[in-house]
């Protein structure tokens, strides 16, 4: 497998895990409500939009590597990257934010469906990764 893929995977994983950990510590801190809300939304936006873009980049590199005759393990690693970070962001951190709003008295009676949406995103990732793998596998078979 290409070294660039694994360096990128490690760097992106570290960045997004840091942002998720930062969100978790901010939500459990005793700072002011305005500071916590601003810090949460700033970091959550980076994770929410950055993880799918990073996943697509990793999936593109995995497609390229596999099409050139390399190993298909890039599909597994890019899928695991997205699944782990999406589960942490949409299921765990969103639940923490929901409970934070209840603790701070800013909950307005709404319900959090972020966990269900996170599971939907994970399912879409699995389908996209498998579809991409089988498409490239078929293209390799007919190429030769």
C-alpha positions in Angstrom: 0.0 0.0 0.0 1.1 3.5 -0.7 3.0 5.3 2.1 1.2 8.5 1.3 -2.1 6.9 2.1 -1.0 5.8 5.5 0.7 9.1 6.4 -2.4 10.9 5.3 -4.6 8.5 7.3 -2.5 8.9 10.4 -2.4 12.7 10.2 -6.1 13.1 9.5 -7.0 10.7 12.2 -4.9 12.6 14.8 -6.4 15.9 13.7 -10.0 14.8 13.9 -9.5 12.8 17.1 -8.0 15.9 18.7 -11.0 18.0 17.6 -13.4 15.3 19.0 -11.5 15.2 22.3 -11.5 19.0 22.4 -15.3 19.0 22.0 -15.7 16.4 24.8 -13.5 18.4 27.2 -15.2 21.6 26.4 -18.7 20.2 27.0 -17.6 18.8 30.4 -15.8 22.0 31.5 -17.2 24.7 33.8 -16.5 27.6 31.5 -19.3 30.0 30.5 -22.2 29.0 28.4 -21.4 31.3 25.5 -17.7 30.1 25.4 -18.8 26.4 25.5 -21.4 26.8 22.8 -19.0 28.7 20.5 -16.1 26.3 21.0 -18.4 23.3 20.5 -19.9 24.6 17.2 -16.5 25.7 15.9 -14.8 22.3 16.4 -18.0 20.3 15.5 -18.2 22.0 12.2 -14.6 21.1 11.3 -15.3 17.4 12.2 -18.8 17.3 10.6 -17.6 18.6 7.2 -13.9 17.5 7.3 -14.4 13.8 8.0 -16.5 13.1 4.9 -14.1 15.1 2.7 -11.1 13.3 4.2 -12.9 10.0 3.7 -13.5 10.8 0.0 -9.8 11.7 -0.4 -8.7 8.4 1.2 -11.2 6.5 -0.9 -9.9 8.1 -4.0 -6.3 7.2 -3.1 -7.5 3.6 -2.3 -9.3 3.4 -5.7 -6.2 4.6 -7.5 -3.9 2.2 -5.7 -6.1 -0.8 -6.2 -6.7 0.0 -9.9 -2.9 0.1 -10.5 -2.7 -3.4 -9.2 -2.1 -2.8 -5.5 -3.8 -4.1 -2.4 -7.5 -3.5 -1.6 -6.7 -2.8 2.1 -7.1 1.0 1.5 -10.8 0.5 1.2 -10.9 -1.1 4.6 -8.8 1.6 6.2 -10.7 4.5 4.6 -14.0 2.9 5.7 -12.9 2.3 9.2 -11.6 5.9 9.4 -15.0 7.2 8.5 -17.0 4.8 10.6 -14.9 5.4 13.8 -14.9 9.2 13.5 -18.6 9.4 12.5 -19.6 7.2 15.4 -17.6 9.4 17.8 -18.9 12.6 16.3 -22.6 11.9 15.5 -23.4 9.4 18.2 -21.1 10.1 21.2 -20.4 13.8 21.0 -23.8 14.8 19.8 -25.3 12.9 22.7 -22.9 14.7 25.1 -24.1 18.1 23.6 -27.7 17.1 24.0 -27.1 16.3 27.7 -25.1 19.5 28.1 -28.0 21.5 26.9 -30.3 19.8 29.4 -27.8 20.4 32.2 -27.4 24.1 31.4 -31.2 24.7 31.0 -31.1 25.6 27.3 -32.9 22.5 26.1 -36.2 23.5 24.4 -37.9 20.2 24.3 -36.4 19.0 21.1 -35.1 15.5 20.5 -31.7 14.5 19.2 -31.8 12.3 16.1 -28.1 12.7 15.5 -27.4 9.1 16.5 -29.8 7.7 13.9 -28.4 10.1 11.3 -24.9 8.9 12.3 -25.9 5.3 11.7 -27.4 6.3 8.4 -24.1 7.9 7.4 -22.1 4.8 8.4 -24.4 2.6 6.3 -23.9 4.9 3.3 -20.1 4.7 3.9 -20.2 1.0 3.9 -22.3 0.9 0.7 -20.1 3.5 -1.1 -16.9 1.7 0.0 -18.1 -1.7 -1.1 -19.5 -0.3 -4.4 -16.3 1.4 -5.1 -14.3 -1.8 -4.4 -16.5 -3.9 -6.7 -16.4 -1.3 -9.4 -12.6 -1.1 -9.5 -12.4 -4.9 -9.2 -14.6 -5.3 -12.3 -12.6 -2.6 -14.1 -9.4 -4.5 -13.4 -10.8 -7.7 -14.6 -11.9 -6.3 -18.0 -8.8 -4.1 -18.3 -6.5 -7.1 -18.7 
